[in-house]
Amino acid sequence: MDKNTITARAKEYIQRERDPHFRKEVEELLAKEDFKELEDRFYRMLEFGTGGLRGIIGGGYNRMNTLVVKSATQGLASYLRKAASDKAAAGTLKAVVAFDSRHYSAEFAEASALIFAANGIKTYLFSALRPTPELSFAIRRLGCDTGIVVTASHNPPRYNGYKAYWNDGAQVISPHDTGIIDEVNRVSEIKEMDRDEALKKGLLTIIDKEIDEPYWAMVKSRLFRPELIKEKAGEVKIVYTPLHGTGALHVETVLGGLGLKVITVPEQREGNGDFPTVAFPNPEEAAALEMAIKLGEEKNADVVMATDPDADRFGIAVPAANSQSKKPEFALISGNQMGVLLADYIFLSLKEFGKMPKNPAMVNSIVTTGMQGKIAEHYGASCLECLTGFKWIADVMRQCEEEGSHTVVFGTEESYGYLVENEVRDKDGVSAAALTAEMTLYWRSKGKSLLDRLNELYGITGYWEEMGVSKYFQGPEGPAIMKGIMEEYRKNPPQTLGGLKVVKTRDLLASLWLLPGGEKGTEKVLLPKSDVLQFYLEDGTVVSARPSGTEPKIKFYATSCTKLTGRLEEAKAVAAKKLNAIKQDIRKVIGE
């Protein structure tokens, strides 16, 4: 992009942006003639993707700021009025808006709420930070037509964004996603309304406990053994961290209300958009749990729990099986393993209480461990697959309800997302925390730890291990680099990975199976089109490659099963060697 074009776009932005902070940023960059930074801020519009917005906070069209948020919300409002024209004409359209602890989340949330109000859409705005799953719950409870939660989930502090939801409480998918994007791209005028006027006209309502309390009651209602918790709660000590996010109010209220002792990491309890104690506020990252684990060691905790800033992701650490000290070392439980443990506990409990529904099923994404399918099979249930992202899990739930084909009792994905209820249609770290506390107590009552149960399950399914590799490609050239990697894989698919032969490839963008030599398979690909490649190896290992839909990075996943012919440690060694060899082949492709 040439300097004149950059300058023209920057000046246009300055004229349109009402927030003085963001406007000043761009004015100062122009004054310094910092065209490298200006190009990054203006070489494109921050894309309103299929999940909404996410980007670095700052002035410019390729940043998260008030103007970009207002434009996106105006597009969403315009689409909603067209998609539900009867309700729009009757003045009965409704929306709900929530936000997390990130910088400008409250400001972006109120701006969005007032855009909805100006478009004649009655809007409910949470009075303070609330989790993503509560936003989904609120849409369904209030009978809203859409919803927004302002969050960048687990990203670093300089990011913010928002997720857009439809009337079922799930993130938008086709055809609404592309329809909203088209409207966002056509926005030329933004309708706005003053807060006092919106409140006076009844187009804006502030909410909190009227949703909080039913949400807490719902979470408790999904437990299987409240009497066990009541009897044994005093025996379990939980250390918890919300990682400076939204989770503390809900996790402390729900677990504390059950009589469980919850010790929250004090330095990380309050919402703080700087996330001062962690580099990445993500329970997937071992470093993010360091402070909680240290406190867990000091307090001799039975489990350490963490939720990410918008409390949709959930991670744990438990005392290591081989720890002999009075202050045990803790072992991290991966997202795949947690999904296995929860699936096992849910199916086991339903069976034990005689409540297993007709055609029971769980749903997981195509990059999640194959072990979960084996667990479902063990209980006579199905494991339904979908694309990566909880909106697709919610879509499968919707389809099953409409068709009456299955009763979905659990949804999960490898990136620390779990859904144990039907009242929410996104991953829910709060309900996962409550059920995990109960599950910990249950296995403790049987003289077992969660690690003990996991090892028992390996005896049933074989030893499963997963591996992930990702690399960021920042800047204007990033998308082209990632596209090139995927195109090269399609032109010249690998014959082997980690020394293992590739026996077939599933291309979800082309909706076909490829056999060695380029021959097309006859098996149908039933999933929606997506830029994903999956390589199936001769030993059953599956390796997947996909560009992220929310971050400028390409991601690789592998899930592999090793038969147990001897000791578990021997199988772990075999799996580690195999996956390490696959990882080395992937690193060559992405330039590491």
Secondary structure by P-SEA (a helix, b strand, c coil): ccaaaaaaaaaaaaaccccaaaaaaaaaaaaacaaaaaaaaccccccccccccccccccccccccaaaaaaaaaaaaaaaaaaaaaaaaaccbbbbbbbccccaaaaaaaaaaaaaaaaccbbbbbcccccaaaaaaaaaaaccccccccccccccccccbbbbbccccccccaaaaaaaaaaaaaccbbbbbcaaaaaaaccccccccaaaaaaaaaaaaacccaaaaaaccccbbbbbbccccccaaaaaaaaaaacbbbbcccccccccccccccccccccccccaaaaaaaaaaacccbbbbbcccccccccccccccccccbbbbbbbcaaaaaaaaaaaaaaaaaaacccccccbbbbcccccaaaaaaaaaacbbbbbbcccaaaaaaaaaaaaaaccccccccccccbbbbcccccccccaaaaaaaaaaaaaaaaaacccaaaaaaaaaaaccbbbbbbbbbbbcccaaaaaaaaaaaaaaaccccccccccccccccccccccccccccccccccccccccbbbbbcccbbbbbbbccccccbbbbbbbbcccccccaaaaaaaaaaaaaaaaaaaaaaacc
